[in-house]
Amino acid sequence: MDIALYVLAALLIVGGMAGAVLPTLPGIPMIFGGIWLTAAVDHYRHLGMWWLLLIGALGAVGVIVEFVASVLGARRVGASRLALWGASLGTLIGMFFGVPGLLLGPFIGALLGELASGNSVLRSAHVGIGTWLGLLFGTLAKLVISFMMIGLFGLALLFG
């Protein structure tokens, strides 16, 4: 039974790494779930509470970065308050439409919010692109944090 659980944990971690790039999978929670399952099967001998808290805190930062990145990108280019709300709403709605929704949702939301503020189409497109670049930066940060989580997991197994 332990072998099956270790295989499941490995699949969660590998799937989580795919989810760090593919917006349809909850990458960081999957990675943390795989790490926690490994620790539980090992009876927390190598991966104790402090390691799990550290890895979990890092994962929480990654999840927050993922949700906030597109809004920060819009704010960076001077988006209006409606554009920021639009980017947030676009991200939330986009999650229900797979990869295209997650890629286009924040852009469209920021664009529509900026248009609703009375700005020009060119200015609105500029804000939409800033939002999309923020999303791209967020994905890169999420990937780095995912590798850091796995690195800490490896250190805990070696030295824990």
N, C-alpha and C positions, 0 to 999 in steps of 0.2 A: 504494500500500500504506500510506503514511503516513496518508493521510486515513482509511482504514478503522481504523487503530489509534487515531487521535485520536477518532474516533466511539466506538470501544469504551471508551476512557478516559472520555469524557464520560458514556456510559451507566453505567459503574461508579460514577462520582461521583454521578450523579443517583439511581441505585439505592441507593447508600450513604446518601444523605440520607433516602430513604424508610425504609431500615433503621435510621436513628437513631430513628425513631418506632415502626416495626413491629418487634416483637421476633423475628420469624421470619427476618429478613435480617441478616447480619453487617455492619451499616452502616459502622462505622469501618474495618474491614479492606478493605471495598470502596472506600471513599473513598481510603484510602492506596494501594490497588492502582491506581486510576485516576490518581492523582497520579504514582506511580512510572512507570507506563506512559507518561504524557505526557513525563516527564523523559527516559526512555530513547529515545523516538522523536525527541526534540529533541537527543539525544546529550549530555544533561546540560549544555547551554550556559546555560540560564536557571535551571535548578533543580539545583544541585550537591549534593555530599555533605552539607554542613552544613545546607542547607535540608531535605533528606530526613531527616536525623537528628533535626532539631528537630520536624518534622511527625510523624515516626514515634514519637518520645518522647511527644508530645502524644496521639497515637492510643493508645499503650500505656496511658497514664493513663486514657483514656476507656474502654478495655476493662476495666481493673481496676475502675474505678468501677461499670461496668455489673454485674459479677459480685458486688461487695461491697455494693452499695447496700441490697439487701433485708435482708441480715444486720445491717448497721448500723442500719437502721430498727427491727429487732427488738431489738437491744441498747439502743437509745435508750429504749425503753419498759420496760426491765428484764427482758427475756426470760431464761428459764433456759437452761442450756447445751444441753439437749435441744431446746429451741425453735430455738436458733441452728443446730444441726445439721439440724433439720427444715427450716428455711428454706433452707439450702444445698442439701440433698438435693431439696427441692421445686423449687428453681430448676433444678437439673440434670435432674431427671426431666421437668419441665415443658417443657424445650426440645424434647422429642420429640413434644409434643402441640400444636404450633402456638401461635397467639395465646392461646387459652383456657388452655392449659397454662402458658404463661409468665406470664399474669396471675394465675392461681389457684394454681399450684404453690407459690410461696413462702408465700402465705397459708395454704394447707392444711398445708404442711409445718411451719410455725411453730405453727399451731393444734394439730396432732397432737402435736408435741414438747412443747408446754406442757401439754397434757392428760396426756401420759405422765409429766410431772414431778409430777403429782398436784394441779395447780391447777384452779380452777373453770372452767366453760365460759365465763363472762363474762370472766375474766382471760385465758383462752386466746384468745378473740375479740379482746380488746384488743391482745394481742401480734400476732395475725394482721393486724390493721388497721395496726399500726405497721410491720410488715414490708411490707405492700402500699404504704404511703406512702413507705417507703424506696425501693422499686422505682420508684415514680412520680418521686421526686427523682432517682434514677439515670438515668432516661430523659431528664429535663430536662437534667441535666448532660451526658449523652452528646450531646444535640442541640446544646448550646452548644459543646462540644469539636469537634463536626463542623463547625460554622460557623467556628470558629477555625482548623481545619486548612485549610479552603477559603480563608479569608482570607489565611493565610500563603502558600498556594499562589499566590494572586493577587499578593501582594507580591513573591514570588520571580520571577514572570513579568515584573512591571513593572520591578523593580530588580535582578534577578539577573544 
